[in-house]
Amino acid sequence: MSELETVFFAKRRNPYYVVAPRYVRTSAGIKVLHFLCHALNRMGETAFLIIYPHSPPYLSTHPALNTPLLTKRVMDYHRESGLTPITIYPENMRGNPLNAPFVVRYVLNYAGLLGGDEAYPESEYCISYSEAIAATVPRSRHTIFVPASDPQLFTPPPAGTKRQGGCFYAGKYKYYHGGKTSPVTEGMEEILRDRPDAQTPDQIRDLFRRCEVFYCYENSALAIEAMLCGCPVVFLPNEHFTDLIGKAELGTYGYVWGDDPAGLARAKETVVQARERYMELFALAEQEVRRFVDGTQAAVQQVTYDEPMSDAYVPKIKASERYFSVVRTIWLMVRERGLLYTANVIKNRLKSGRIKLYEA
């Protein structure tokens, strides 16, 4: 007899726990983690977010994404059901703070650059964000370049629009590393992030639509968004920016490495192809996520779930909420089925130890 295929019952699949900070539109790395969780659920897997550092639930996720937050109740259900979670950490988290039985390390940036460990144990299932990063990660199993910029928002201006001037971004380079910007960007409008005076996504899009060139001092999704708007990009290398993370994925279209007039001319000529290339990345990413699912579901079969994971970063049911839930359930049962029926149910469940907050 074949396995029952229906939408009414959940598949017995090992779940995915994705550890990520709260959703922030200005961080490509954070968006990638949330998008991965969303994609896994869209593919029919079971995936949850663990928000670290802690953030109130109503501020933690994007309302349009299928990214449920993991709870203690769900963790207990998975363990009692014999399911081993596949926990995905970004590269900037040290070690295995949740005591996860099966660890996936998603290396989104060069190891140790933004915190975290500089090397990963052989027990971890490592995956990389790009080919450039994968080349620096021993035993990287998959390269999953999740497109984090929205090509529906960042679009070219109407045909015939006249472009003039330029703009630049030097977020981490200027405000984190204390770097000095080049004279080439002097007097240009600066794109700001995570500040009260920062531009909105619509304002950034409009800026890219009217500028002739965008100068970028670091790896940033803003460069992709500029090219999606038909604005060529000049990457300005510095001591903190020596390589382009997505060069293999983006190809050679729409940008130039270094302030070279000939290179900029070519970037202007090929920026339309940059958008075409980017659109192809969605299908490639989906294929790789499916291979990742096959690989992790097979590998986790060899792992035993002996010690419970830490629930330090997941919401828990308070004692008062537990008490209210039990009282409300009993009251509803009395109202609908009567006192004698309710008393018998409670007696039988106490005897069998089946009083829980959920039923398997």
N, C-alpha and C positions, 0 to 999 in steps of 0.2 A: 504494500500500500504506500503510495507516495505521500510525502509530507504535505500537510494541509497548507494551502496557499490562500490566505484571506487577509483583508485589511482590518478585520475585527480583532485579531490577536497579535500581540507583539512577538517578533521573532526572538528566539533565544540566541542573542549575539552578545559578545563581550562589549561592554559600553566604553565610550571614550570620555575622559575627563580632560578638558582643555584648561590649563591654568593661564590666566591672562589678567592684566589690569582692566579696569572699567573701560568701556568703549570711549575712545577719543578720536574724533575725525582727523586730527592733525598728526596722528602717528600711524604711519603705514604698517609698522610691525604689529601694533595692537590690532589694527583693522584686519590684518591677515589672520591672526589667531581667531578672531570672532567670525570671520568669513569661513574659515576652515570648519569650525563647529557647525555653522549654518549649513555648509555644503554636505557634511557628513549626515546630518539629519535629513536633508533633501534627498540624499541617496538611499535612505531607508535604514541607516544605522541609528544607534542611540548615542547621542552626544550631549554633554552638559558642560557648562562653564563653571570654573572655580575662580572667583574674583580675588586676586591678590595684587597689591594690598587691599585690605577690606574697603568696601564702598557700599553705601545703602543700595539695596536691590533696585529701587526705582531710578537710580542714576547709573546703573552698571551696564546695561545692555542697550542695543539699538532696537527700537520698537518694530522695525521692519524685518529683523532677522530672527530666524528660528534658533535661538540660543538660550534654552532654559538654564536656570541656575541650579547647580547641584545642591541637594539638601541632605541632612543626616538621614532622613527617612529613606531617601532613594539609595544612599550608600548602603544602609543596612539591608534593604531589599536585594540589592545586587549580591552582597556577600552571602546572605541566607539562601539565595537562588543558585549559588555555585558559579557565579559569573565573575571573571577576573577583569577589573578595569584596566584600560590602556590609557595611561596618564601622559599628557603631552605638556612638557615644560618648554618655555623659550630659553634661549642660550644665556640670557642675563640673570637667570635664577641659579643660585649655587646648590649643588647636591640634589638631594631628594627629600625636601622638608616634609612632604606629606606621607613618607614611608610607603610609597606606591610600589606594588609588587612588579609592575611592568612599566618601564620608563621609556618614553619617546622624547628625544631631545631635538626640538626644532630650532636649528641654528639659523636665525634670521639676520644676523650680522656677524662680523668676524669675532671669534671666540675671545672673550676677555675685554673687548673694546669698550663695551658699555656696562661692564660688570659681569659677574658670573665666573664660572671656571674657564680656564684656558685649555683644558683637555677633558675628555669624557671617558668614563670607564667602559670596558668592553661589553658590560652587561646592558648598556643603554642602546636603544634602537635609534640611531642618529639619522636625521633627514636634514636637508639644506634648502635654503630659500632660492639660491641661484647656483649656477655652475661655478662661478668664481668662488663662492663660499665653499661649495662642495670640494673643491680642489684643496682646501685647507683643513678638511675634516676627515680624518682616517675613518674608514668603515661607514661612510655616508651611504645610506641605502637608496634614497630617493631625492630628487630635486623637485620641489613643489613651489613654483613661482606663481603665487596667487596674485592675480591683478587686483590691486587695491584702489585704483583710481576709476572713477565712474565716467565712461565715455559718453554717457547720455547727458551728463551735466557739462563736461568739458568738451565743447564742440567748436569747430572753426567758425569765424565770423561770416557774414554774408559775402558772397563773391564781390570783389571790387573794393572791399574795405581797405582804406589806407592805413598802414602801420607806421608808427614813428616812436623813437626813443626806446628805452629799455628798462628793465627792472631786475632786481636781484634778491637772493635769499642766502643768508649766512647764519642761520639759527644757532646750531650747536657750535659752529666754528667761532662765532663772534661772542655769544653770550655764555657758553659753557667753557670753551677753551681759551677765551680772551684773545682771539686772533684779530689781526688788523686787516681790514678790507683793502682791496687793490684800488689804485687810482682809476682803473677802467670803469668802476661802478660808481664813482663819485657823482653825486647829484641825481642819481637815479632813484626811483621809488623802491623802497625796501618792503618786501613781503614779511610780515610779522606773524608769529604763531604763539598761541597760549598766553596772550597778553590782552589787557582791556582794549587796546587800540588796534588789535589785529583785524585784518580784513576778513570778511565773510567769504564762504566758497563762491558765491555769486560775484563778489567784488574781485576775487582772484581770477575767476574765469574772464571777466570783462577786461581785466588788466592784460591777461595773456592774449586776448583777442585783438588788442590795439597796439601791443608792443612789437617792435622788430626783432628783439632778442631778449632772452632770459639768461642771466648769469647765476650760476649755482656753485657754492663753495663746499658742498658736501653731498653725499648720497641722500636723495630726497625724492619722494613721490611727486613733488611739485614739478620736477623736471619732466616727468611723464605727462603730467597735466598740461604743462606748457605745450609740449609737442602735440597732444591731442587737440589743442586749440590752434594748431598751425604755427606756433611760435618756436623758432629754433632755439637750441640751448647751447650755451658755452659753459663747460665745466672748468672751474678754476682750481687746479690741484694745489695742495698745500701739505704741510707736515702731518695733518690729521686726515687728509683725503688723498690717498695715493692710488686708488683703484676704483673702478665703477662696478658696483655690486652686480648689476643686471646687464652687463655688456653682452654676454652670450645670448640672453633672452631678447634684448632690445635690438640687437643687430648693430648696424653702423649708420642708421638713418636718423636725420633730424638733429644731430648734436655734434659737437667737436670737443675734443679733450685739449684744453689750453686755449689761450687767446690768440688764435691764428686766423688772419683774414681769409686765407684760401680755404681753410677748414670751415669757417663760418659760411662762406659762399656755398660750399657743398651741403652744409646743414640746411640752408634755406631751400636748396633745390630738392632735397630728399625728405623734408619734414612731412609731406603728405604720405609717403611710404611708411613713416614711423607710426602713424595712426593705423594703417593697414596691418602692420606687423603686430601691433599691440592687440588688435582685435583677434588675431589668431591665437594669442596666449590663453584665452579663456578655455578653449577646447583642449589644449595641451595640458593645462592645469587640472581639468576635470579627469582626463585620462590618468594622470599621475596620482591623483587622490584615490582613484579606484584601485590602482596597483598598490598604493600604500595600505588601503583597507585589506586587500588580499594578503599582503605580507604580514601585517600586524596580527590579523585574526589567526593566521597559521602559527606565527611565532609565539603568541600568548598561550597556545595550547600546551607548551612545554613548561609553563610557569605555574607554580602553586601559590595560592593566595592564603598564606599561613597566618600572618599577623594583620590585624585590622589597620586600614589606613588612618592617618590622622584626620580628624574632622575639625581642626582648629580654624579653617577658613570657610566652613560651610554653615549656612543658617541652621539653627536647631529649634525644635519645638519647646517652648518654655513650659514649666510645670503648670502654670495657670492655664495655658492654652490646652495642654493635655487634659487637665481636669474639666475644663469647659466642654471639650469635644466629647468626652465620655458621658458627662451629664446630659448634654444635648442629644446624643444618640439614644440614651436610655429614655429620655422624655418623649422623643419621637416614636420610639417603639411602643411605649405605654399608650400613647395617643392613638396609634394606628392598629396595634394588635392586642392591647389589653395588658393588665397588670400580671395575670397569671402566666401568660405566654412569655412576657419579658423576664419574669423571675426564673422560669425554666431555662431560657436561653443563657442568662447570666450564670446560673448554677452549672450548666453543662460546659460553658466556656472556661469558667474558673477551674473546673475539674480537669479539663484537657489542656489548660495553659494557652488557649487560643485567643485571649483578649489582647489585641494589638491595635496599633493605629492604622494598619492597612491589612488587606487580605491578599495573599499571593494568588 
